[in-house]
Amino acid sequence: MNAHQSLAIGQPIERFEAISPAADEPEAMVRFAGISKTYPAYRGKPGVSALQNIDFAIPRGSITGVIGRSGAGKSSLVRLINGLEKPTTGRVIVDGRDISALAGRELRLAQRSIGMIFQHFNLLSSRTAADNIALPLEIAGWTKADIKARVTELLALVGIADKHDRYPSELSGGQKQRVGIARALATRPSVLLSDEATSALDPQTTRAILDLLANINRELGVTIVLITHEMSVVRQLARDVVVLDAGHVVESGHVADIFTHPKHPITQSFLAEVIGDSLPVSLASRIVAAPSAGGQAVIRLQVRGAGAGDTLVARLARELGLDVSLLSARIDEIGGQQVGSLVLGIPLGIPGEDAVTRTLAFLSQHQFPAEHLGYVA
Amino acid sequence: MSPELINLIVQATFESLYMVGIAALLGTAFGLPLGVFLATSRKGELFAAPIVNRVLGIVVNATRSTPFIILVVAIIPFTRLVAGTSIGSTAAIVPLTIASAPFIARLVEAAIREVDGGLIETASSFGASPLQIVFKVLIPEALPGLLLALTLAVVSLLGYSAMVGAVGGGGLGDLGIRYGYQRFMPEMMLAVVVVLIALVQLVQSAGDYLARRVNRRLRHR
């Protein structure tokens, strides 16, 4: 059975959207074709189906986030890209080569063009920073002089030129990950896989490491695949995103499109991590079902898109003649698009009972999804 | 104590050091690869060969559970084949090696298994061959543990070497039995025990020092 047949008889196709519509074109750096991965039953434990009917492409030169909860199949996916695991069905094409068909020496040669960084850094404690970076070069058979020059260059690239002779036990988490990044880039790979590389770091260090990855992508043109369960990582760095859930790709595309119009509940829950979907407690506790004289109606609206919310409140007040008050606001930016929600208080009584209706009509006309939550005194 | 007796002690000490030193070298030569293989040949591991692993494990256990003095006499024909004789210090090296190699193998296996599995995956991910992983990752990372294992093996060999007097192996243990016990010379027995204690202390301190030197897992100043 070939990969395309397995596609046809698998799960409903509408579950997937390839990032690039013509994914077999050369701009695909990594291409999953009809991939499924099942771990066989072992020692009384039942078999596990980790991935099913995976079909998508990662564009050359992009930074693509693969986001999912733990157990979604992220680790299996990344290990298929560098050939550490073989798919049960389908093919994984990396830089034009079917990595899933390679073995032995051929596979090891291909792996040199795929770098990987890890959550727990995985540095050798017995080697200095420089010698850790040298390891993949030694394995690739570089000469001593070439290794020395390349290591110096890499230490400078990741900003720790002064840590040349330090052992990992003498380095901070961020410095260790910089060594990990330098090591992954040593053999000049075309793809860099990041397996939860910032999950063990504090927010400030995470930001610095993500900035470094962005620079590397920009300056070296390396395609970066970010495996993560953290929305903040995808938001800060990725241009494209693949949302994994229970071994399926549930959504994929540009970060801005996916997160301004999230369709799948898991995508919505990731978005909620950034913008929050609950009202402030002090406001929520005051909302009642019935209006009271001199009170306000509470309306929540979703903001999605470039600059969408900027002048909204002012226009509402001006065009409807309403003394709108802002009860709560949470707006963030994902992929250059504004994403968030505003909670407005609409005064009752003075212009008549239809203030709520008029506001909702105005919002609907300007394509802001809105809901009437109730009233506050 | 007369100069003759002191001379005997010095000579016996050199015999012990000779037997233990050569047996430790040969035991390591066989035990280290065997231990590395035992640590990497279970199902799904680097050199996966579960059946060979199981068989070697049984052989190692059998050798280790045979009392050393029985091993010494049981393999006399083999000793004669290898060393040309079954009597003397050189002949004694054969049973000492056969006893220490499986012991060292088990210690090496334990030290290698202590290495973080993530490092094997890391090296695989940048295309290292299984042998490169052994020599560039597993052995360097396990080095402090390996040095402590070898120290333990040498100390155990000193103990074993006391028993090869039974086949004329000589050495400190033999001296202690023949002079101290059979000729009723308690001062000789005491002298032998003191020398053995000093040797064990020396070996252990040297091993600890070397293991600490190569251990980069701890912050050093």
Interface residues (C-beta under 8 A of the other chain):
Chain A: N82 L84 R105 L107 R108 L109 A110 Q111 R112 I114 G115 M116 F118 H120 N122 L124 S125 S126 R127 L135 P136 E138 I139 A140 Y167 P168 S169 E170 R183 A184 T187
Chain B: D116 G118 L119 E121 T122 A123 S124 S125 F126 G127 A128 S129 Q132 K136 V137 P140 E141 L143 V214 R216 R217 L218 R219 H220
